């Protein structure tokens, strides 16, 4: 059996990588992927702590986080496509409004 500290350390590492991706990168798709990585690290922590406690609470939280993440991806990708169609660029620094 793997100790819970390993799962926690991996979740923290994934969250830090996601945070760095959001702060450093300027491509909107990579920013969304970094946000998904951060959400998945939270899911890993939920499942690890729920398994350590022998409860199903963590899996229920993960289910809701995945549902919210799917909605976020659908709306985010629709916005990225709309911005790309109007601006022909998805660089975050060059996008300051949605007006033509």
N, CA, C and O atoms as CSV, one atom per row, in Angstrom:
chain,resi,resn,atom,element,x,y,z
A,1,UNK,N,N,0.841,-1.189,0.000
A,1,UNK,CA,C,0.000,0.000,0.000
A,1,UNK,C,C,0.883,1.249,0.000
A,1,UNK,O,O,1.860,1.332,0.744
A,2,UNK,N,N,0.531,2.197,-0.829
A,2,UNK,CA,C,1.296,3.432,-0.972
A,2,UNK,C,C,0.856,4.422,0.108
A,2,UNK,O,O,-0.344,4.629,0.292
A,3,UNK,N,N,1.789,5.031,0.817
A,3,UNK,CA,C,1.407,6.010,1.856
A,3,UNK,C,C,0.726,7.239,1.254
A,3,UNK,O,O,0.972,7.603,0.105
A,4,UNK,N,N,-0.124,7.862,2.046
A,4,UNK,CA,C,-0.883,9.020,1.582
A,4,UNK,C,C,0.026,10.214,1.300
A,4,UNK,O,O,-0.337,11.087,0.512
A,5,UNK,N,N,1.193,10.267,1.924
A,5,UNK,CA,C,2.117,11.382,1.695
A,5,UNK,C,C,2.590,11.411,0.240
A,5,UNK,O,O,2.830,12.486,-0.310
A,6,UNK,N,N,2.725,10.246,-0.384
A,6,UNK,CA,C,3.145,10.211,-1.790
A,6,UNK,C,C,2.066,10.813,-2.686
A,6,UNK,O,O,2.365,11.579,-3.602
A,7,UNK,N,N,0.817,10.462,-2.414
A,7,UNK,CA,C,-0.275,11.034,-3.199
A,7,UNK,C,C,-0.371,12.543,-2.987
A,7,UNK,O,O,-0.602,13.296,-3.932
A,8,UNK,N,N,-0.195,12.969,-1.758
A,8,UNK,CA,C,-0.254,14.401,-1.459
A,8,UNK,C,C,0.890,15.154,-2.134
A,8,UNK,O,O,0.693,16.241,-2.676
A,9,UNK,N,N,2.075,14.573,-2.098
A,9,UNK,CA,C,3.221,15.219,-2.749
A,9,UNK,C,C,3.007,15.308,-4.256
A,9,UNK,O,O,3.331,16.324,-4.871
A,10,UNK,N,N,2.464,14.254,-4.851
A,10,UNK,CA,C,2.187,14.288,-6.285
A,10,UNK,C,C,1.113,15.321,-6.611
A,10,UNK,O,O,1.222,16.024,-7.615
A,11,UNK,N,N,0.077,15.423,-5.778
A,11,UNK,CA,C,-0.972,16.421,-6.002
A,11,UNK,C,C,-0.412,17.836,-5.899
A,11,UNK,O,O,-0.767,18.704,-6.697
A,12,UNK,N,N,0.451,18.071,-4.933
A,12,UNK,CA,C,1.068,19.395,-4.786
A,12,UNK,C,C,1.954,19.714,-5.986
A,12,UNK,O,O,1.930,20.837,-6.489
A,13,UNK,N,N,2.728,18.748,-6.446
A,13,UNK,CA,C,3.593,18.948,-7.608
A,13,UNK,C,C,2.772,19.262,-8.852
A,13,UNK,O,O,3.117,20.170,-9.608
A,14,UNK,N,N,1.689,18.522,-9.072
A,14,UNK,CA,C,0.830,18.791,-10.227
A,14,UNK,C,C,0.175,20.164,-10.123
A,14,UNK,O,O,0.042,20.868,-11.125
A,15,UNK,N,N,-0.235,20.548,-8.915
A,15,UNK,CA,C,-0.850,21.867,-8.741
A,15,UNK,C,C,0.162,22.981,-9.011
A,15,UNK,O,O,-0.178,23.995,-9.620
A,16,UNK,N,N,1.391,22.796,-8.564
A,16,UNK,CA,C,2.429,23.805,-8.817
A,16,UNK,C,C,2.720,23.916,-10.306
A,16,UNK,O,O,2.880,25.021,-10.824
A,17,UNK,N,N,2.792,22.781,-11.004
A,17,UNK,CA,C,3.011,22.818,-12.457
A,17,UNK,C,C,1.857,23.515,-13.173
A,17,UNK,O,O,2.080,24.270,-14.119
A,18,UNK,N,N,0.627,23.268,-12.728
A,18,UNK,CA,C,-0.518,23.954,-13.320
A,18,UNK,C,C,-0.493,25.448,-13.062
A,18,UNK,O,O,-0.805,26.243,-13.948
A,19,UNK,N,N,-0.121,25.830,-11.847
A,19,UNK,CA,C,-0.032,27.251,-11.512
A,19,UNK,C,C,1.044,27.943,-12.344
A,19,UNK,O,O,0.836,29.049,-12.843
A,20,UNK,N,N,2.179,27.295,-12.490
A,20,UNK,CA,C,3.235,27.875,-13.331
A,20,UNK,C,C,2.790,27.996,-14.780
A,20,UNK,O,O,3.127,28.969,-15.455
A,21,UNK,N,N,2.039,27.020,-15.261
A,21,UNK,CA,C,1.527,27.084,-16.627
A,21,UNK,C,C,0.574,28.253,-16.823
A,21,UNK,O,O,0.595,28.903,-17.868
A,22,UNK,N,N,-0.257,28.524,-15.828
A,22,UNK,CA,C,-1.187,29.652,-15.928
A,22,UNK,C,C,-0.436,30.976,-15.868
A,22,UNK,O,O,-0.767,31.908,-16.601
A,23,UNK,N,N,0.570,31.067,-15.003
A,23,UNK,CA,C,1.274,32.335,-14.820
A,23,UNK,C,C,2.289,32.641,-15.914
A,23,UNK,O,O,2.501,33.807,-16.250
A,24,UNK,N,N,2.912,31.623,-16.469
A,24,UNK,CA,C,4.006,31.848,-17.416
A,24,UNK,C,C,3.537,31.853,-18.865
A,24,UNK,O,O,3.963,32.706,-19.643
A,25,UNK,N,N,2.677,30.927,-19.237
A,25,UNK,CA,C,2.294,30.779,-20.635
A,25,UNK,C,C,1.295,31.845,-21.054
A,25,UNK,O,O,0.543,32.357,-20.226
A,26,UNK,N,N,1.287,32.174,-22.322
A,26,UNK,CA,C,0.396,33.197,-22.847
A,26,UNK,C,C,-0.606,32.628,-23.842
A,26,UNK,O,O,-1.468,33.367,-24.318
A,27,UNK,N,N,-0.526,31.351,-24.171
A,27,UNK,CA,C,-1.461,30.727,-25.095
A,27,UNK,C,C,-2.700,30.306,-24.309
A,27,UNK,O,O,-2.588,29.664,-23.264
A,28,UNK,N,N,-3.872,30.665,-24.808
A,28,UNK,CA,C,-5.111,30.408,-24.075
A,28,UNK,C,C,-5.373,28.918,-23.904
A,28,UNK,O,O,-5.885,28.508,-22.862
A,29,UNK,N,N,-5.044,28.107,-24.881
A,29,UNK,CA,C,-5.280,26.665,-24.778
A,29,UNK,C,C,-4.373,26.054,-23.717
A,29,UNK,O,O,-4.812,25.188,-22.961
A,30,UNK,N,N,-3.140,26.481,-23.649
A,30,UNK,CA,C,-2.222,25.964,-22.629
A,30,UNK,C,C,-2.667,26.422,-21.240
A,30,UNK,O,O,-2.513,25.682,-20.269
A,31,UNK,N,N,-3.209,27.621,-21.138
A,31,UNK,CA,C,-3.733,28.092,-19.854
A,31,UNK,C,C,-4.895,27.209,-19.419
A,31,UNK,O,O,-4.974,26.837,-18.248
A,32,UNK,N,N,-5.801,26.864,-20.337
A,32,UNK,CA,C,-6.900,25.978,-19.990
A,32,UNK,C,C,-6.401,24.591,-19.603
A,32,UNK,O,O,-6.940,23.981,-18.679
A,33,UNK,N,N,-5.396,24.089,-20.281
A,33,UNK,CA,C,-4.824,22.791,-19.908
A,33,UNK,C,C,-4.191,22.860,-18.530
A,33,UNK,O,O,-4.267,21.893,-17.771
A,34,UNK,N,N,-3.577,23.965,-18.193
A,34,UNK,CA,C,-2.978,24.129,-16.871
A,34,UNK,C,C,-4.051,24.184,-15.782
A,34,UNK,O,O,-3.860,23.646,-14.691
A,35,UNK,N,N,-5.164,24.827,-16.077
A,35,UNK,CA,C,-6.266,24.854,-15.117
A,35,UNK,C,C,-6.820,23.448,-14.912
A,35,UNK,O,O,-7.140,23.066,-13.787
A,36,UNK,N,N,-6.935,22.684,-15.981
A,36,UNK,CA,C,-7.392,21.292,-15.862
A,36,UNK,C,C,-6.405,20.464,-15.031
A,36,UNK,O,O,-6.817,19.600,-14.258
A,37,UNK,N,N,-5.119,20.726,-15.190
A,37,UNK,CA,C,-4.112,20.017,-14.398
A,37,UNK,C,C,-4.274,20.346,-12.915
A,37,UNK,O,O,-4.128,19.470,-12.062
A,38,UNK,N,N,-4.572,21.599,-12.612
A,38,UNK,CA,C,-4.799,21.988,-11.225
A,38,UNK,C,C,-6.050,21.313,-10.659
A,38,UNK,O,O,-6.051,20.873,-9.509
A,39,UNK,N,N,-7.104,21.231,-11.455
A,39,UNK,CA,C,-8.314,20.550,-10.998
A,39,UNK,C,C,-8.066,19.059,-10.782
A,39,UNK,O,O,-8.581,18.477,-9.827
A,40,UNK,N,N,-7.289,18.444,-11.653
A,40,UNK,CA,C,-6.974,17.025,-11.489
A,40,UNK,C,C,-6.100,16.774,-10.271
A,40,UNK,O,O,-6.210,15.720,-9.644
A,41,UNK,N,N,-5.241,17.714,-9.927
A,41,UNK,CA,C,-4.437,17.539,-8.712
A,41,UNK,C,C,-5.332,17.606,-7.476
A,41,UNK,O,O,-5.120,16.872,-6.511
A,42,UNK,N,N,-6.326,18.482,-7.508
A,42,UNK,CA,C,-7.286,18.523,-6.402
A,42,UNK,C,C,-8.082,17.223,-6.335
A,42,UNK,O,O,-8.361,16.721,-5.246
A,43,UNK,N,N,-8.448,16.680,-7.492
A,43,UNK,CA,C,-9.153,15.393,-7.519
A,43,UNK,C,C,-8.308,14.286,-6.917
A,43,UNK,O,O,-8.820,13.454,-6.168
A,44,UNK,N,N,-7.033,14.265,-7.231
A,44,UNK,CA,C,-6.128,13.250,-6.675
A,44,UNK,C,C,-6.065,13.358,-5.157
A,44,UNK,O,O,-6.079,12.343,-4.461
A,45,UNK,N,N,-5.997,14.566,-4.647
A,45,UNK,CA,C,-5.970,14.758,-3.191
A,45,UNK,C,C,-7.282,14.306,-2.556
A,45,UNK,O,O,-7.272,13.659,-1.509
A,46,UNK,N,N,-8.413,14.642,-3.181
A,46,UNK,CA,C,-9.712,14.198,-2.655
A,46,UNK,C,C,-9.788,12.685,-2.567
A,46,UNK,O,O,-10.199,12.136,-1.545
A,47,UNK,N,N,-9.392,12.012,-3.638
A,47,UNK,CA,C,-9.481,10.553,-3.662
A,47,UNK,C,C,-8.506,9.939,-2.667
A,47,UNK,O,O,-8.847,8.965,-1.997
A,48,UNK,N,N,-7.315,10.482,-2.559
A,48,UNK,CA,C,-6.327,9.927,-1.624
A,48,UNK,C,C,-6.799,10.047,-0.180
A,48,UNK,O,O,-6.685,9.096,0.593
A,49,UNK,N,N,-7.324,11.199,0.182
A,49,UNK,CA,C,-7.793,11.373,1.554
A,49,UNK,C,C,-9.051,10.547,1.829
A,49,UNK,O,O,-9.237,10.045,2.937
A,50,UNK,N,N,-9.905,10.410,0.824
A,50,UNK,CA,C,-11.093,9.579,1.016
A,50,UNK,C,C,-10.715,8.111,1.180
A,50,UNK,O,O,-11.331,7.391,1.966
A,51,UNK,N,N,-9.707,7.670,0.443
A,51,UNK,CA,C,-9.262,6.278,0.575
A,51,UNK,C,C,-8.609,6.054,1.932
A,51,UNK,O,O,-8.772,4.990,2.528
A,52,UNK,N,N,-7.884,7.027,2.418
A,52,UNK,CA,C,-7.246,6.892,3.727
A,52,UNK,C,C,-8.290,6.834,4.842
A,52,UNK,O,O,-8.098,6.139,5.840
A,53,UNK,N,N,-9.381,7.555,4.673
A,53,UNK,CA,C,-10.447,7.563,5.681
A,53,UNK,C,C,-11.454,6.447,5.489
A,53,UNK,O,O,-12.327,6.254,6.336
A,54,UNK,N,N,-11.350,5.701,4.383
A,54,UNK,CA,C,-12.302,4.642,4.037
A,54,UNK,C,C,-13.728,5.199,3.920
A,54,UNK,O,O,-14.682,4.625,4.445
A,55,UNK,N,N,-13.843,6.331,3.218
A,55,UNK,CA,C,-15.141,6.970,3.014
A,55,UNK,C,C,-15.315,7.275,1.531
A,55,UNK,O,O,-14.347,7.271,0.770
A,56,UNK,N,N,-16.535,7.534,1.132
A,56,UNK,CA,C,-16.822,7.841,-0.269
A,56,UNK,C,C,-16.993,9.335,-0.531
A,56,UNK,O,O,-17.335,9.727,-1.646
A,57,UNK,N,N,-16.764,10.157,0.459
A,57,UNK,CA,C,-16.954,11.596,0.300
A,57,UNK,C,C,-16.051,12.174,-0.788
A,57,UNK,O,O,-16.488,13.015,-1.573
A,58,UNK,N,N,-14.811,11.733,-0.836
A,58,UNK,CA,C,-13.862,12.247,-1.819
A,58,UNK,C,C,-14.281,11.929,-3.236
A,58,UNK,O,O,-14.133,12.769,-4.124
A,59,UNK,N,N,-14.806,10.726,-3.471
A,59,UNK,CA,C,-15.251,10.365,-4.812
A,59,UNK,C,C,-16.458,11.192,-5.239
A,59,UNK,O,O,-16.607,11.502,-6.421
A,60,UNK,N,N,-17.307,11.547,-4.304
A,60,UNK,CA,C,-18.458,12.395,-4.625
A,60,UNK,C,C,-17.984,13.789,-5.019
A,60,UNK,O,O,-18.478,14.362,-5.990
A,61,UNK,N,N,-17.038,14.331,-4.278
A,61,UNK,CA,C,-16.476,15.638,-4.633
A,61,UNK,C,C,-15.805,15.596,-6.000
A,61,UNK,O,O,-15.937,16.530,-6.792
A,62,UNK,N,N,-15.085,14.512,-6.274
A,62,UNK,CA,C,-14.408,14.374,-7.571
A,62,UNK,C,C,-15.430,14.351,-8.700
A,62,UNK,O,O,-15.204,14.943,-9.756
A,63,UNK,N,N,-16.536,13.681,-8.485
A,63,UNK,CA,C,-17.581,13.640,-9.508
A,63,UNK,C,C,-18.070,15.052,-9.840
A,63,UNK,O,O,-18.233,15.392,-11.012
A,64,UNK,N,N,-18.301,15.861,-8.828
A,64,UNK,CA,C,-18.771,17.228,-9.062
A,64,UNK,C,C,-17.680,18.105,-9.682
A,64,UNK,O,O,-17.976,18.954,-10.524
A,65,UNK,N,N,-16.441,17.912,-9.282
A,65,UNK,CA,C,-15.339,18.688,-9.871
A,65,UNK,C,C,-15.188,18.344,-11.347
A,65,UNK,O,O,-14.955,19.237,-12.161
A,66,UNK,N,N,-15.315,17.079,-11.708
A,66,UNK,CA,C,-15.216,16.685,-13.111
A,66,UNK,C,C,-16.376,17.269,-13.913
A,66,UNK,O,O,-16.185,17.690,-15.054
A,67,UNK,N,N,-17.568,17.300,-13.335
A,67,UNK,CA,C,-18.714,17.892,-14.028
A,67,UNK,C,C,-18.507,19.385,-14.259
A,67,UNK,O,O,-18.793,19.891,-15.344
A,68,UNK,N,N,-18.013,20.087,-13.253
A,68,UNK,CA,C,-17.750,21.520,-13.402
A,68,UNK,C,C,-16.617,21.752,-14.414
A,68,UNK,O,O,-16.673,22.695,-15.203
A,69,UNK,N,N,-15.603,20.901,-14.389
A,69,UNK,CA,C,-14.487,21.042,-15.330
A,69,UNK,C,C,-14.951,20.822,-16.764
A,69,UNK,O,O,-14.485,21.507,-17.674
A,70,UNK,N,N,-15.859,19.877,-16.979
A,70,UNK,CA,C,-16.376,19.646,-18.326
A,70,UNK,C,C,-17.160,20.855,-18.826
A,70,UNK,O,O,-17.038,21.233,-19.992
A,71,UNK,N,N,-17.956,21.458,-17.963
A,71,UNK,CA,C,-18.690,22.663,-18.351
A,71,UNK,C,C,-17.737,23.818,-18.625
A,71,UNK,O,O,-17.937,24.590,-19.562
A,72,UNK,N,N,-16.705,23.931,-17.805
A,72,UNK,CA,C,-15.712,24.998,-17.990
A,72,UNK,C,C,-14.976,24.845,-19.307
A,72,UNK,O,O,-14.709,25.834,-19.990
A,73,UNK,N,N,-14.647,23.619,-19.668
A,73,UNK,CA,C,-13.952,23.375,-20.937
A,73,UNK,C,C,-14.854,23.698,-22.109
A,73,UNK,O,O,-14.398,24.283,-23.091
A,74,UNK,N,N,-16.119,23.334,-22.031
A,74,UNK,CA,C,-17.035,23.618,-23.131
A,74,UNK,C,C,-17.190,25.122,-23.347
A,74,UNK,O,O,-17.125,25.594,-24.482
A,75,UNK,N,N,-17.392,25.865,-22.281
A,75,UNK,CA,C,-17.544,27.319,-22.399
A,75,UNK,C,C,-16.219,27.966,-22.803
A,75,UNK,O,O,-16.198,28.856,-23.653
A,76,UNK,N,N,-15.118,27.524,-22.200
A,76,UNK,CA,C,-13.806,28.100,-22.507
A,76,UNK,C,C,-13.392,27.882,-23.953
A,76,UNK,O,O,-12.893,28.802,-24.602
A,77,UNK,N,N,-13.593,26.678,-24.459
A,77,UNK,CA,C,-13.229,26.429,-25.853
A,77,UNK,C,C,-14.126,27.191,-26.817
A,77,UNK,O,O,-13.671,27.622,-27.876
A,78,UNK,N,N,-15.395,27.360,-26.463
A,78,UNK,CA,C,-16.275,28.173,-27.306
A,78,UNK,C,C,-15.802,29.625,-27.343
A,78,UNK,O,O,-15.831,30.266,-28.394
A,79,UNK,N,N,-15.367,30.138,-26.195
A,79,UNK,CA,C,-14.819,31.505,-26.172
A,79,UNK,C,C,-13.529,31.613,-26.973
A,79,UNK,O,O,-13.320,32.593,-27.687
A,80,UNK,N,N,-12.670,30.620,-26.858
A,80,UNK,CA,C,-11.408,30.640,-27.609
A,80,UNK,C,C,-11.675,30.621,-29.106
A,80,UNK,O,O,-11.028,31.350,-29.857
A,81,UNK,N,N,-12.623,29.795,-29.553
A,81,UNK,CA,C,-12.956,29.743,-30.979
A,81,UNK,C,C,-13.536,31.071,-31.436
A,81,UNK,O,O,-13.193,31.549,-32.517
A,82,UNK,N,N,-14.410,31.676,-30.636
A,82,UNK,CA,C,-14.992,32.976,-31.006
A,82,UNK,C,C,-13.922,34.059,-31.079
A,82,UNK,O,O,-13.942,34.892,-31.985
A,83,UNK,N,N,-13.001,34.050,-30.141
A,83,UNK,CA,C,-11.924,35.046,-30.155
A,83,UNK,C,C,-11.006,34.817,-31.344
A,83,UNK,O,O,-10.583,35.774,-31.992
A,84,UNK,N,N,-10.697,33.570,-31.636
A,84,UNK,CA,C,-9.815,33.284,-32.770
A,84,UNK,C,C,-10.456,33.691,-34.094
A,84,UNK,O,O,-9.773,34.167,-35.001
A,85,UNK,N,N,-11.769,33.501,-34.200
A,85,UNK,CA,C,-12.451,33.898,-35.440
A,85,UNK,C,C,-12.432,35.402,-35.645
A,85,UNK,O,O,-12.349,35.869,-36.781
A,86,UNK,N,N,-12.506,36.160,-34.573
A,86,UNK,CA,C,-12.538,37.613,-34.733
A,86,UNK,C,C,-11.143,38.236,-34.761
A,86,UNK,O,O,-10.912,39.184,-35.512
A,87,UNK,N,N,-10.212,37.724,-33.961
A,87,UNK,CA,C,-8.888,38.341,-33.846
A,87,UNK,C,C,-7.801,37.607,-34.639
A,87,UNK,O,O,-6.745,38.180,-34.903
A,88,UNK,N,N,-8.044,36.355,-35.019
A,88,UNK,CA,C,-7.062,35.497,-35.691
A,88,UNK,C,C,-5.812,35.293,-34.851
A,88,UNK,O,O,-4.714,35.111,-35.378
A,89,UNK,N,N,-5.996,35.327,-33.532
A,89,UNK,CA,C,-4.894,35.129,-32.592
A,89,UNK,C,C,-5.502,34.775,-31.240
A,89,UNK,O,O,-6.558,35.291,-30.875
A,90,UNK,N,N,-4.826,33.886,-30.491
A,90,UNK,CA,C,-5.333,33.543,-29.159
A,90,UNK,C,C,-4.291,33.839,-28.083
A,90,UNK,O,O,-4.313,33.244,-27.006
A,91,UNK,N,N,-3.385,34.758,-28.382
A,91,UNK,CA,C,-2.403,35.169,-27.388
A,91,UNK,C,C,-3.098,36.037,-26.339
A,91,UNK,O,O,-3.758,37.019,-26.681
A,92,UNK,N,N,-2.953,35.680,-25.083
A,92,UNK,CA,C,-3.679,36.350,-24.004
A,92,UNK,C,C,-3.253,37.806,-23.856
A,92,UNK,O,O,-4.085,38.651,-23.528
A,93,UNK,N,N,-1.999,38.118,-24.086
A,93,UNK,CA,C,-1.531,39.491,-23.931
A,93,UNK,C,C,-2.111,40.429,-24.980
A,93,UNK,O,O,-2.251,41.625,-24.723
A,94,UNK,N,N,-2.447,39.916,-26.145
A,94,UNK,CA,C,-2.954,40.773,-27.224
A,94,UNK,C,C,-4.471,40.878,-27.236
A,94,UNK,O,O,-5.028,41.678,-27.988
A,95,UNK,N,N,-5.135,40.098,-26.428
A,95,UNK,CA,C,-6.597,40.135,-26.375
A,95,UNK,C,C,-7.004,40.996,-25.190
A,95,UNK,O,O,-6.745,40.635,-24.042
A,96,UNK,N,N,-7.634,42.125,-25.455
A,96,UNK,CA,C,-8.073,42.977,-24.353
A,96,UNK,C,C,-9.574,43.248,-24.377
A,96,UNK,O,O,-10.115,43.805,-23.421
A,97,UNK,N,N,-10.246,42.866,-25.446
A,97,UNK,CA,C,-11.704,43.005,-25.484
A,97,UNK,C,C,-12.267,42.062,-26.532
A,97,UNK,O,O,-11.535,41.561,-27.386
A,98,UNK,N,N,-13.555,41.824,-26.465
A,98,UNK,CA,C,-14.220,40.973,-27.448
A,98,UNK,C,C,-14.837,41.782,-28.570
A,98,UNK,O,O,-15.490,41.215,-29.446
A,99,UNK,N,N,-14.646,43.096,-28.567
A,99,UNK,CA,C,-15.205,43.922,-29.625
A,99,UNK,C,C,-14.339,43.781,-30.866
A,99,UNK,O,O,-13.114,43.694,-30.780
A,100,UNK,N,N,-15.009,43.760,-32.046
A,100,UNK,CA,C,-14.384,43.552,-33.344
A,100,UNK,C,C,-13.142,44.298,-33.548
A,100,UNK,O,O,-12.528,44.197,-34.611
